[in-house]
């Protein structure tokens, strides 16, 4: 009921509008002639995608200067950093969504469809309808027009049915920000059976699956051995997304579900697989070590690259592409469990088997896959084509006079490693020249399209490596909108984009976080390279609360997040109860260090980390009480 209510709420945001706003939006439902008539003397900017870059750009472009048209298969923007919280039930789904159609921005036009093809010569975008497409709203792991769908169907009839109606829309400026698909590295069974976390539909599936597993495990016909397989959760990928979900899942199980299913909590096991020597490798080593200890104390089992002492950076690519850890994901129980429970008949969706190189077959209830991105097929399709473009529509980058290349064709340049479009420092698409004959000597000449831009994961600035994060896409969109809106300077006259590193942060579970600020060793003054523990958790929650797009979600997030209110009350009560006490050197940072040392000692004495989280928390409380008494 809760899930249906959230979905209904999203629809209300799109439909319940006043007659005045309905008239303003009527062009989105009219034919293309009416859209052209409303354009007037403005330039039309088509934005492909409603992710971070596309959505932010659509809100920043001047409606007096541009007719903004967003083309996307989904009619909303997803605040991706909060998907793990939504999937675990910490937040409601609607707190992560913002509608593309909005009463606050009635001038932004929208078409719900897939960008199927780009024609730079005619300045046209081919759009395929996506309103009823089952693939929209969830992570994609392959080309929609590939040999198989995500559900394993492989028939010409199905492929024909999936192809929707198409139409063309002309543009004056085009912004490509379609994002990326989930990378599976061709691992057998992952595309069909794994769960992803890139869209709101994925978060819904994950939450539903968690509750299903506990219900199946609680049935009297489920044996003890099968129950252990069902309540084992696998997370593949040790980056922020995978680790935050593992932490949120651990919180859900040990703070909420253990009260509803008291006999099942002891069987829950969360395992994280990663090919690097340690998880969260983008953080400083000391912060990463603290994160690993915190995860293990929360009952999360971490399996990383075994040979850490001889690890080389190049090994990451080698082992990723050879599926070093995970080799297969298939439905059903492992053979060892089937032999043990010969009478057990379990439907394929009841349990899965994950095969790893080190441990063989392991029974799991679900696998959440978060190993990175693969380039969107639209980008790959565009970079594989050539275009006949007049020299008047291009700008020189290298190779001299474009007039000499009039008889040749041009292709969009791309990054060999990521597949993203190569752009200049102002995000304009770069082209390479394809000569008419092999006798030509201008095959390495380059040019750029001044009216076509790429942002976010779809853009790669030559000789500049930018992190593939939401803050990067957000800064790029704001920078481009400001320059396009300017009436005093053209793009040729302004300096290029400069990324401002705002730091990175993640959640570790049990109201603890990790924040690494930019600036190297002196990033946060006396805190050194970053914050950790409860102070970092407050910064993490506060930052995402402030970065939420609308005030509606800024209000709803703390209201729905009961954990936030409980932890804040707990911290406030402790602070008020020790107002006159002598504080340890270093304040909260010193307290966290003391607590860590106490926990390390307790771990050695009592085998801490090898028991359930409830026992670990009791040890934590004892160490904390000892600390407070010694400093009182």
ChimeraX attribute file (.defattr): number of C-alpha atoms within 10 A of each C-alpha:
attribute: neighborCount
match mode: 1-to-1
recipient: residues
	/A:1	5
	/A:2	9
	/A:3	14
	/A:4	8
	/A:5	12
	/A:6	15
	/A:7	13
	/A:8	12
	/A:9	13
	/A:10	18
	/A:11	13
	/A:12	11
	/A:13	18
	/A:14	16
	/A:15	11
	/A:16	11
	/A:17	14
	/A:18	10
	/A:19	9
	/A:20	9
	/A:21	16
	/A:22	14
	/A:23	12
	/A:24	16
	/A:25	21
	/A:26	13
	/A:27	19
	/A:28	18
	/A:29	12
	/A:30	10
	/A:31	10
	/A:32	15
	/A:33	10
	/A:34	13
	/A:35	18
	/A:36	14
	/A:37	10
	/A:38	12
	/A:39	14
	/A:40	11
	/A:41	11
	/A:42	14
	/A:43	16
	/A:44	19
	/A:45	22
	/A:46	27
	/A:47	26
	/A:48	26
	/A:49	26
	/A:50	27
	/A:51	23
	/A:52	26
	/A:53	30
	/A:54	28
	/A:55	23
	/A:56	20
	/A:57	28
	/A:58	26
	/A:59	18
	/A:60	17
	/A:61	22
	/A:62	17
	/A:63	17
	/A:64	11
	/A:65	16
	/A:66	22
	/A:67	26
	/A:68	25
	/A:69	22
	/A:70	26
	/A:71	25
	/A:72	29
	/A:73	25
	/A:74	24
	/A:75	26
	/A:76	24
	/A:77	22
	/A:78	24
	/A:79	21
	/A:80	19
	/A:81	18
	/A:82	26
	/A:83	29
	/A:84	26
	/A:85	22
	/A:86	24
	/A:87	26
	/A:88	25
	/A:89	19
	/A:90	21
	/A:91	22
	/A:92	21
	/A:93	25
	/A:94	21
	/A:95	24
	/A:96	23
	/A:97	24
	/A:98	23
	/A:99	17
	/A:100	24
	/A:101	21
	/A:102	18
	/A:103	19
	/A:104	9
	/A:105	16
	/A:106	15
	/A:107	22
	/A:108	22
	/A:109	23
	/A:110	21
	/A:111	22
	/A:112	21
	/A:113	27
	/A:114	24
	/A:115	22
	/A:116	17
	/A:117	16
	/A:118	19
	/A:119	16
	/A:120	20
	/A:121	11
	/A:122	12
	/A:123	16
	/A:124	18
	/A:125	21
	/A:126	16
	/A:127	23
	/A:128	22
	/A:129	19
	/A:130	23
	/A:131	16
	/A:132	12
	/A:133	15
	/A:134	9
	/A:135	16
	/A:136	19
	/A:137	17
	/A:138	19
	/A:139	19
	/A:140	21
	/A:141	23
	/A:142	21
	/A:143	14
	/A:144	15
	/A:145	12
	/A:146	11
	/A:147	13
	/A:148	16
	/A:149	21
	/A:150	18
	/A:151	9
	/A:152	12
	/A:153	12
	/A:154	13
	/A:155	11
	/A:156	10
	/A:157	9
	/A:158	12
	/A:159	16
	/A:160	10
	/A:161	8
	/A:162	17
	/A:163	14
	/A:164	15
	/A:165	10
	/A:166	14
	/A:167	13
	/A:168	17
	/A:169	15
	/A:170	17
	/A:171	22
	/A:172	15
	/A:173	18
	/A:174	24
	/A:175	24
	/A:176	24
	/A:177	28
	/A:178	29
	/A:179	25
	/A:180	22
	/A:181	18
	/A:182	21
	/A:183	19
	/A:184	22
	/A:185	17
	/A:186	15
	/A:187	16
	/A:188	16
	/A:189	16
	/A:190	24
	/A:191	23
	/A:192	16
	/A:193	20
	/A:194	19
	/A:195	21
	/A:196	25
	/A:197	25
	/A:198	23
	/A:199	21
	/A:200	25
	/A:201	18
	/A:202	20
	/A:203	24
	/A:204	20
	/A:205	15
	/A:206	22
	/A:207	17
	/A:208	14
	/A:209	18
	/A:210	19
	/A:211	13
	/A:212	15
	/A:213	20
	/A:214	20
	/A:215	11
	/A:216	17
	/A:217	24
	/A:218	15
	/A:219	10
	/A:220	8
	/A:221	9
	/A:222	15
	/A:223	13
	/A:224	13
	/A:225	13
	/A:226	24
	/A:227	22
	/A:228	18
	/A:229	26
	/A:230	27
	/A:231	25
	/A:232	21
	/A:233	21
	/A:234	24
	/A:235	25
	/A:236	21
	/A:237	22
	/A:238	24
	/A:239	19
	/A:240	21
	/A:241	24
	/A:242	25
	/A:243	27
	/A:244	22
	/A:245	25
	/A:246	30
	/A:247	26
	/A:248	22
	/A:249	24
	/A:250	25
	/A:251	20
	/A:252	18
	/A:253	20
	/A:254	20
	/A:255	15
	/A:256	14
	/A:257	16
	/A:258	15
	/A:259	12
	/A:260	12
	/A:261	15
	/A:262	11
	/A:263	10
	/A:264	18
	/A:265	21
	/A:266	17
	/A:267	15
	/A:268	21
	/A:269	20
	/A:270	19
	/A:271	17
	/A:272	22
	/A:273	23
	/A:274	25
	/A:275	24
	/A:276	24
	/A:277	19
	/A:278	22
	/A:279	25
	/A:280	23
	/A:281	15
	/A:282	13
	/A:283	23
	/A:284	14
	/A:285	12
	/A:286	11
	/A:287	19
	/A:288	17
	/A:289	16
	/A:290	15
	/A:291	26
	/A:292	19
	/A:293	16
	/A:294	21
	/A:295	22
	/A:296	16
	/A:297	25
	/A:298	24
	/A:299	23
	/A:300	26
	/A:301	19
	/A:302	18
	/A:303	19
	/A:304	18
	/A:305	19
	/A:306	13
	/A:307	10
	/A:308	11
	/A:309	8
	/A:310	8
	/A:311	13
	/A:312	11
	/A:313	9
	/A:314	8
	/A:315	14
	/A:316	17
	/A:317	12
	/A:318	12
	/A:319	14
	/A:320	18
	/A:321	13
	/A:322	14
	/A:323	19
	/A:324	16
	/A:325	22
	/A:326	23
	/A:327	18
	/A:328	18
	/A:329	25
	/A:330	21
	/A:331	21
	/A:332	20
	/A:333	27
	/A:334	21
	/A:335	13
	/A:336	12
	/A:337	15
	/A:338	16
	/A:339	11
	/A:340	11
	/A:341	14
	/A:342	9
	/A:343	8
	/A:344	15
	/A:345	12
	/A:346	14
	/A:347	11
	/A:348	12
	/A:349	14
	/A:350	21
	/A:351	24
	/A:352	26
	/A:353	23
	/A:354	26
	/A:355	19
	/A:356	17
	/A:357	12
	/A:358	11
	/A:359	10
	/A:360	14
	/A:361	21
	/A:362	19
	/A:363	28
	/A:364	28
	/A:365	28
	/A:366	28
	/A:367	23
	/A:368	22
	/A:369	23
	/A:370	25
	/A:371	22
	/A:372	15
	/A:373	17
	/A:374	20
	/A:375	21
	/A:376	22
	/A:377	19
	/A:378	19
	/A:379	24
	/A:380	15
	/A:381	12
	/A:382	20
	/A:383	18
	/A:384	12
	/A:385	13
	/A:386	18
	/A:387	18
	/A:388	16
	/A:389	19
	/A:390	16
	/A:391	16
	/A:392	9
	/A:393	13
	/A:394	17
	/A:395	16
	/A:396	16
	/A:397	16
	/A:398	13
	/A:399	16
	/A:400	13
	/A:401	13
	/A:402	19
	/A:403	10
	/A:404	11
	/A:405	22
	/A:406	17
	/A:407	14
	/A:408	19
	/A:409	18
	/A:410	24
	/A:411	20
	/A:412	26
	/A:413	22
	/A:414	26
	/A:415	15
	/A:416	9
	/A:417	6
	/A:418	14
	/A:419	20
	/A:420	27
	/A:421	31
	/A:422	24
	/A:423	26
	/A:424	21
	/A:425	15
	/A:426	22
	/A:427	26
	/A:428	24
	/A:429	25
	/A:430	28
	/A:431	27
	/A:432	22
	/A:433	23
	/A:434	22
	/A:435	19
	/A:436	13
	/A:437	10
	/A:438	9
	/A:439	8
	/A:440	11
	/A:441	9
	/A:442	17
	/A:443	18
	/A:444	11
	/A:445	20
	/A:446	23
	/A:447	25
	/A:448	25
	/A:449	20
	/A:450	18
	/A:451	17
	/A:452	21
	/A:453	24
	/A:454	31
	/A:455	30
	/A:456	29
	/A:457	27
	/A:458	25
	/A:459	28
	/A:460	24
	/A:461	23
	/A:462	14
	/A:463	8
	/A:464	11
	/A:465	8
	/A:466	16
	/A:467	13
	/A:468	14
	/A:469	13
	/A:470	17
	/A:471	19
	/A:472	20
	/A:473	27
	/A:474	19
	/A:475	21
	/A:476	23
	/A:477	27
	/A:478	17
	/A:479	18
	/A:480	21
	/A:481	17
	/A:482	13
	/A:483	16
	/A:484	16
	/A:485	17
	/A:486	12
	/A:487	8
	/A:488	7
	/A:489	11
	/A:490	11
	/A:491	14
	/A:492	9
	/A:493	8
	/A:494	10
	/A:495	9
	/A:496	14
	/A:497	15
	/A:498	13
	/A:499	15
	/A:500	10
	/A:501	14
	/A:502	12
	/A:503	14
	/A:504	17
	/A:505	22
	/A:506	26
	/A:507	25
	/A:508	30
	/A:509	26
	/A:510	23
	/A:511	20
	/A:512	19
	/A:513	24
	/A:514	26
	/A:515	23
	/A:516	23
	/A:517	20
	/A:518	16
	/A:519	15
	/A:520	12
	/A:521	13
	/A:522	13
	/A:523	16
	/A:524	16
	/A:525	10
	/A:526	10
	/A:527	14
	/A:528	14
	/A:529	21
	/A:530	26
	/A:531	21
	/A:532	26
	/A:533	25
	/A:534	21
	/A:535	17
	/A:536	22
	/A:537	24
	/A:538	17
	/A:539	18
	/A:540	19
	/A:541	19
	/A:542	13
	/A:543	12
	/A:544	15
	/A:545	19
	/A:546	12
	/A:547	12
	/A:548	19
	/A:549	16
	/A:550	13
	/A:551	11
	/A:552	11
	/A:553	20
	/A:554	17
	/A:555	13
	/A:556	15
	/A:557	22
	/A:558	17
	/A:559	13
	/A:560	16
	/A:561	16
	/A:562	13
	/A:563	17
	/A:564	18
	/A:565	13
	/A:566	11
	/A:567	15
	/A:568	14
	/A:569	12
	/A:570	11
	/A:571	13
	/A:572	11
	/A:573	11
	/A:574	11
	/A:575	12
	/A:576	9
	/A:577	10
	/A:578	12
	/A:579	9
	/A:580	9
	/A:581	11
	/A:582	10
	/A:583	15
	/A:584	16
	/A:585	9
	/A:586	12
	/A:587	9
	/A:588	15
	/A:589	18
	/A:590	14
	/A:591	19
	/A:592	17
	/A:593	14
	/A:594	16
	/A:595	19
	/A:596	19
	/A:597	13
	/A:598	18
	/A:599	23
	/A:600	14
	/A:601	14
	/A:602	18
	/A:603	16
	/A:604	10
	/A:605	9
	/A:606	12
	/A:607	11
	/A:608	20
	/A:609	23
	/A:610	14
	/A:611	13
	/A:612	19
	/A:613	20
	/A:614	16
	/A:615	13
	/A:616	22
	/A:617	15
	/A:618	11
	/A:619	18
	/A:620	18
	/A:621	13
	/A:622	14
	/A:623	19
	/A:624	19
	/A:625	12
	/A:626	14
	/A:627	16
	/A:628	16
	/A:629	8
	/A:630	9
	/A:631	11
	/A:632	12
